[in-house]
Amino acid sequence: MNMNPFVTSGYVSPEYFCDRKNETEQLLRDIQGRSHTVMISPRRMGKTGLIQHCFYQDVIRENFYSVFIDIYATLCLDDFIYMFGNEICKQLRTKNALDIFARIVKSLKLDIGIDENGFLTASFGLGDIKDANRTWDELFNYIAKADKSCVIAIDEFQQISRYPEKNVEALLRTYIQHCNNATFIFAGSQRHLLQNMFASASKPFYHSANIVSLKPIDKGVYTDFVQEKFSQAGKNITESQIAKVYDSFEGHTWYLQSVFYLLYYMSQPDCTEEMIEQAIDRRIMDNEDVYSSLLYSLPEKQQKLLKAIAMEGTAVQIQSAAFIKKYSLASASSVQSATNKLLDKDLITQDSGSYAVNDRFFGMWLQRANGLVR
């Protein structure tokens, strides 16, 4: 059976990866030039896919050890070290490599095993971290002595600013600054936090990495990609139909892929306007219970502001008298407080003074719940 070409999770191969040629070239250039990179974009714009696409390239696979961790769910420094160390362990495929790791990282007790392909595996538990600072020091010592350079990508990097431990940013910055055998990619979706971390003169990571904003894939390029995949399966979809989906989500990669994933199956062989509406409705309704629970778990002021932003699509001047009056909000100060809470909960995004609901399907659900049909 042929695989659906519209991948919505993980990275498969270049065949299923659309464009990002310029971004790939820039990232590969920075990795080889030992220049750290900050990659900022809304969630699900394709940061992870781009990083994994770069890791797939021969120049990286042959010359670097590549490590990717997503720390969105981590709550403290021990969580970070646990995830970071175990991902490094996944690179250890020989007894010699494991022996070297064990000699350097003495504070951890490794669980050694064999995977389904016959390779040695090593891992450790969260409870095995007895002295975080010592383990941290040993892991970076191992990276420094690795027989190949390392490229280490940390997704949702802004999460470290929420750890309860003090001076985590300064600690990590010190280790990275003195690690000459690794290049780091710091990726994240909360622009206001990352910009504060890397563009504020008072912060440890100030001017320590190139800042790159990941934009939507060009509409024409993405249109060609969709039509090619449909054509290869004997299916038909028009440029205007692709444009309708693209414009509905402003080129936001994951949402496009998610809708075209359904349309690929639904088109027999032609895609219709009705199918597009059905596919979008399906994606929204699949999560209706989750959206409803999420909305009503919020305090009233946050609910009202979230609905107001959703109704605008992209909201600006949300503390203005006109916006407050239009949506019957309490005051500019209460809007500011609710905004900060929604940003912290990652329910909205902020970009150059404009705000939008982070989850586009959630935003559409809120619009429909408030009587706006588009």
C-alpha positions as CSV (number, residue, x, y, z in Angstrom):
1,M,0.0,0.0,0.0
2,N,1.3,3.4,-0.9
3,M,2.1,5.7,2.0
4,N,0.1,8.9,2.4
5,P,2.6,11.6,1.3
6,F,1.3,14.3,3.6
7,V,3.3,13.4,6.7
8,T,2.0,15.0,10.0
9,S,4.3,13.4,12.5
10,G,8.1,12.9,12.4
11,Y,10.4,12.9,9.4
12,V,10.4,10.2,6.8
13,S,12.7,11.1,3.9
14,P,13.4,14.0,1.4
15,E,10.7,12.5,-0.8
16,Y,8.0,13.6,1.6
17,F,9.7,16.9,2.6
18,C,8.6,20.1,0.9
19,D,11.1,22.8,-0.1
20,R,13.0,24.6,2.7
21,K,16.0,24.5,0.4
22,N,17.3,27.9,1.5
23,E,16.7,27.2,5.2
24,T,18.4,23.8,4.9
25,E,21.5,25.3,3.2
26,Q,21.8,28.0,5.8
27,L,21.4,25.6,8.7
28,L,24.0,23.2,7.2
29,R,26.4,26.1,6.7
30,D,26.0,27.2,10.3
31,I,26.5,23.7,11.6
32,Q,29.7,23.1,9.6
33,G,30.9,26.6,10.5
34,R,30.4,25.9,14.3
35,S,27.8,28.8,14.5
36,H,24.9,28.3,16.9
37,T,21.4,29.0,15.7
38,V,18.1,30.1,17.3
39,M,15.1,29.0,15.2
40,I,11.9,30.7,16.1
41,S,8.5,30.1,14.6
42,P,4.9,29.2,15.8
43,R,4.5,25.6,16.8
44,R,3.9,23.2,14.0
45,M,5.4,25.5,11.3
46,G,8.0,22.8,10.6
47,K,11.0,23.4,12.8
48,T,11.4,19.8,13.8
49,G,11.0,18.5,10.3
50,L,13.6,21.0,9.0
51,I,16.1,20.0,11.7
52,Q,15.6,16.3,11.1
53,H,15.9,16.9,7.3
54,C,19.3,18.5,7.9
55,F,20.4,15.6,10.1
56,Y,19.4,13.3,7.3
57,Q,21.9,14.9,4.9
58,D,25.1,12.9,4.1
59,V,27.4,15.7,5.2
60,I,25.9,15.5,8.7
61,R,25.4,11.8,9.0
62,E,29.0,11.1,8.0
63,N,30.8,13.9,10.0
64,F,28.6,14.5,13.1
65,Y,26.9,12.9,15.9
66,S,23.4,14.4,15.9
67,V,21.2,14.8,19.0
68,F,17.7,16.1,19.0
69,I,15.6,16.6,22.2
70,D,12.2,18.3,22.7
71,I,12.1,19.6,26.2
72,Y,8.5,21.0,26.1
73,A,7.4,18.5,28.8
74,T,10.4,19.0,31.1
75,L,9.8,20.7,34.4
76,C,13.2,21.0,35.9
77,L,17.0,20.6,35.3
78,D,17.0,16.9,36.2
79,D,14.3,16.3,33.5
80,F,16.5,18.1,31.0
81,I,19.6,16.1,32.0
82,Y,17.7,12.8,31.8
83,M,16.4,13.5,28.3
84,F,19.7,14.9,27.1
85,G,21.9,12.1,28.5
86,N,19.6,9.4,27.2
87,E,19.6,10.8,23.7
88,I,23.4,10.8,23.7
89,C,23.2,7.2,24.8
90,K,21.2,6.4,21.7
91,Q,24.3,7.3,19.7
92,L,26.4,4.6,21.4
93,R,26.2,1.6,19.2
94,T,29.4,-0.2,20.0
95,K,31.0,-1.7,23.2
96,N,33.9,0.7,22.8
97,A,31.7,3.7,22.7
98,L,29.8,2.5,25.7
99,D,33.0,1.9,27.6
100,I,34.2,5.4,26.9
101,F,30.9,6.9,28.0
102,A,30.9,4.9,31.2
103,R,34.5,5.9,32.0
104,I,33.7,9.6,31.6
105,V,30.1,9.8,32.9
106,K,30.7,8.0,36.2
107,S,27.8,9.4,38.1
108,L,25.2,7.4,36.2
109,K,24.5,3.6,36.3
110,L,23.7,2.5,32.7
111,D,21.2,-0.1,31.8
112,I,22.8,-2.1,28.9
113,G,20.7,-4.1,26.5
114,I,20.3,-5.2,22.9
115,D,17.7,-3.7,20.5
116,E,15.7,-5.5,17.9
117,N,18.4,-4.9,15.3
118,G,21.1,-6.4,17.4
119,F,22.7,-3.1,18.5
120,L,23.9,-2.4,22.0
121,T,21.7,0.1,23.8
122,A,22.3,2.1,27.0
123,S,20.0,4.2,29.1
124,F,19.5,5.4,32.7
125,G,16.6,6.4,34.8
126,L,15.6,9.8,36.1
127,G,16.2,8.6,39.7
128,D,19.8,7.7,38.8
129,I,20.7,11.4,38.7
130,K,22.0,12.0,42.2
131,D,24.1,15.1,41.6
132,A,22.8,17.2,38.6
133,N,25.8,19.4,38.4
134,R,28.3,16.5,38.4
135,T,26.3,14.6,35.7
136,W,26.0,17.8,33.7
137,D,29.7,18.4,33.8
138,E,30.4,14.8,32.8
139,L,28.1,14.8,29.8
140,F,29.7,17.9,28.4
141,N,33.1,16.4,29.1
142,Y,32.0,13.4,27.0
143,I,30.9,15.6,24.2
144,A,34.2,17.5,24.2
145,K,36.1,14.2,23.9
146,A,33.8,12.6,21.2
147,D,35.6,11.3,18.1
148,K,33.3,13.4,15.9
149,S,31.8,16.8,16.2
150,C,28.3,16.9,17.6
151,V,25.3,18.9,16.5
152,I,22.7,19.2,19.3
153,A,19.2,20.5,18.7
154,I,17.0,21.5,21.6
155,D,13.4,22.1,20.7
156,E,11.1,24.4,22.8
157,F,14.3,25.7,24.4
158,Q,12.4,28.6,26.1
159,Q,11.2,25.9,28.6
160,I,14.5,26.3,30.6
161,S,13.4,29.8,31.7
162,R,10.6,28.1,33.7
163,Y,12.7,25.7,35.6
164,P,12.7,26.2,39.4
165,E,16.4,26.0,39.7
166,K,18.3,29.3,39.7
167,N,20.7,30.4,37.0
168,V,20.0,27.6,34.6
169,E,20.5,29.8,31.6
170,A,23.9,31.0,32.9
171,L,24.9,27.4,33.7
172,L,24.1,26.1,30.3
173,R,25.6,29.1,28.5
174,T,28.9,28.5,30.3
175,Y,29.0,24.9,29.3
176,I,28.1,25.7,25.7
177,Q,30.6,28.5,25.5
178,H,33.5,26.2,26.5
179,C,32.4,23.2,24.4
180,N,34.4,23.4,21.2
181,N,33.2,20.1,19.8
182,A,29.5,20.8,19.4
183,T,27.2,23.2,17.5
184,F,23.8,23.9,19.1
185,I,20.4,24.7,17.5
186,F,17.9,26.3,19.9
187,A,14.4,26.0,18.5
188,G,11.2,27.3,20.0
189,S,7.7,28.7,19.5
190,Q,7.3,31.3,22.1
191,R,8.9,34.3,20.4
192,H,8.6,36.7,23.3
193,L,10.6,34.4,25.6
194,L,13.3,33.4,23.1
195,Q,13.8,37.0,22.0
196,N,14.2,38.0,25.6
197,M,16.7,35.1,26.1
198,F,18.9,35.9,23.0
199,A,18.3,39.5,22.3
200,S,18.4,41.1,25.8
201,A,21.8,42.4,26.9
202,S,21.1,41.3,30.5
203,K,20.7,37.7,29.6
204,P,23.5,35.0,29.5
205,F,22.7,33.9,25.9
206,Y,22.8,37.5,24.5
207,H,24.3,37.5,21.0
208,S,25.4,33.9,21.3
209,A,23.6,32.5,18.3
210,N,22.2,33.6,14.9
211,I,18.4,34.2,15.1
212,V,16.3,32.7,12.3
213,S,12.6,33.1,11.9
214,L,11.0,30.2,10.1
215,K,8.3,31.5,7.7
216,P,5.6,29.6,5.8
217,I,6.6,27.7,2.7
218,D,6.0,29.7,-0.5
219,K,2.5,29.1,-1.8
220,G,3.6,28.3,-5.3
221,V,6.2,25.8,-4.2
222,Y,3.7,24.1,-1.9
223,T,1.1,24.0,-4.6
224,D,3.5,22.2,-6.9
225,F,4.3,19.7,-4.1
226,V,0.6,18.9,-3.5
227,Q,-0.3,18.5,-7.1
228,E,2.7,16.3,-7.7
229,K,1.7,14.0,-4.9
230,F,-1.9,13.8,-6.0
231,S,-0.9,13.2,-9.6
232,Q,1.5,10.4,-8.7
233,A,-1.6,8.6,-7.1
234,G,-3.8,9.3,-10.1
235,K,-5.8,12.0,-8.2
236,N,-6.7,15.5,-9.2
237,I,-6.7,18.8,-7.2
238,T,-6.7,22.3,-8.6
239,E,-4.5,25.3,-7.8
240,S,-7.5,27.2,-6.5
241,Q,-8.4,24.4,-4.2
242,I,-4.9,24.2,-2.8
243,A,-4.9,28.0,-2.4
244,K,-8.1,27.9,-0.4
245,V,-6.6,25.5,2.1
246,Y,-3.3,27.4,2.2
247,D,-5.0,30.8,2.8
248,S,-7.3,29.3,5.5
249,F,-4.2,28.5,7.5
250,E,-1.9,31.2,6.2
251,G,0.6,28.6,5.0
252,H,1.0,27.0,8.5
253,T,2.7,23.7,7.6
254,W,1.2,21.2,10.0
255,Y,-2.4,22.3,9.4
256,L,-1.9,22.2,5.6
257,Q,-0.5,18.7,5.9
258,S,-3.3,17.6,8.2
259,V,-6.0,18.7,5.8
260,F,-4.3,17.4,2.7
261,Y,-3.7,14.1,4.5
262,L,-7.5,13.6,4.6
263,L,-8.1,15.0,1.1
264,Y,-5.6,12.6,-0.3
265,Y,-7.9,9.7,0.8
266,M,-11.1,11.4,0.1
267,S,-10.4,12.3,-3.6
268,Q,-11.6,9.5,-5.8
269,P,-10.0,10.7,-8.0
270,D,-11.1,14.4,-8.0
271,C,-11.0,16.7,-5.0
272,T,-14.1,18.9,-4.6
273,E,-14.8,22.1,-2.6
274,E,-17.2,20.1,-0.4
275,M,-14.4,17.7,0.5
276,I,-12.3,20.6,1.6
277,E,-15.0,21.8,4.0
278,Q,-15.5,18.3,5.2
279,A,-11.8,17.7,5.9
280,I,-11.5,20.9,7.9
281,D,-14.7,20.2,9.8
282,R,-13.4,16.7,10.6
283,R,-10.1,18.1,12.0
284,I,-12.0,20.6,14.2
285,M,-14.6,18.2,15.5
286,D,-12.0,15.5,16.2
287,N,-10.8,17.7,19.1
288,E,-14.1,19.3,20.1
289,D,-14.2,17.7,23.6
290,V,-10.6,18.7,24.2
291,Y,-11.2,22.3,23.1
292,S,-14.4,22.6,25.2
293,S,-12.6,21.3,28.3
294,L,-9.6,23.6,27.7
295,L,-11.8,26.7,27.3
296,Y,-13.9,26.2,30.4
297,S,-10.8,25.4,32.5
298,L,-9.7,29.0,32.1
299,P,-10.8,31.9,34.3
300,E,-13.5,34.1,32.8
301,K,-11.2,37.0,31.8
302,Q,-8.8,34.7,30.0
303,Q,-11.8,33.0,28.2
304,K,-13.2,36.3,27.0
305,L,-9.8,37.5,25.7
306,L,-9.1,34.1,24.0
307,K,-12.5,34.3,22.2
308,A,-11.9,37.9,21.2
309,I,-8.5,37.1,19.7
310,A,-10.0,34.1,17.9
311,M,-12.8,36.2,16.4
312,E,-10.2,38.7,15.1
313,G,-8.1,35.9,13.6
314,T,-5.0,38.1,14.0
315,A,-5.6,40.7,16.8
316,V,-3.7,44.0,17.2
317,Q,-3.9,46.8,19.8
318,I,-5.7,44.4,22.1
319,Q,-5.4,46.9,25.0
320,S,-7.0,49.8,23.0
321,A,-10.3,51.2,24.1
322,A,-11.9,50.2,20.8
323,F,-10.9,46.5,21.2
324,I,-12.0,46.4,24.8
325,K,-15.3,47.9,24.0
326,K,-15.9,45.7,20.9
327,Y,-15.5,42.5,23.0
328,S,-16.8,43.8,26.4
329,L,-13.5,43.3,28.1
330,A,-12.9,44.7,31.6
331,S,-9.9,47.1,31.3
332,A,-6.5,47.5,29.7
333,S,-4.8,46.2,32.8
334,S,-6.9,43.1,33.0
335,V,-6.3,42.4,29.3
336,Q,-2.6,42.7,29.9
337,S,-2.8,40.3,32.8
338,A,-4.9,37.8,30.8
339,T,-2.5,38.1,27.8
340,N,0.5,37.2,29.9
341,K,-1.4,34.1,31.3
342,L,-2.4,32.9,27.9
343,L,1.1,33.4,26.6
344,D,2.5,31.4,29.5
345,K,0.0,28.6,28.8
346,D,1.0,28.7,25.1
347,L,-2.6,29.2,24.0
348,I,-1.8,32.4,22.0
349,T,1.2,33.6,20.1
350,Q,2.7,37.1,19.9
351,D,4.5,38.5,16.9
352,S,5.4,42.2,16.5
353,G,2.4,43.3,18.5
354,S,-0.2,41.0,16.9
355,Y,-1.8,38.0,18.6
356,A,-3.4,34.8,17.4
357,V,-4.7,31.5,18.9
358,N,-1.8,29.1,18.8
359,D,-3.8,26.1,17.6
360,R,-5.5,27.1,14.3
361,F,-8.2,24.4,14.6
362,F,-8.9,25.6,18.1
363,G,-9.2,29.2,16.8
364,M,-11.7,28.0,14.2
365,W,-13.7,26.1,16.8
366,L,-13.9,29.3,19.0
367,Q,-15.1,31.3,16.0
368,R,-17.8,28.8,15.3
369,A,-18.8,28.6,18.9
370,N,-19.3,32.4,18.8
371,G,-21.3,32.4,15.6
372,L,-18.7,33.3,13.1
373,V,-18.8,31.1,10.0
374,R,-16.0,31.4,7.4
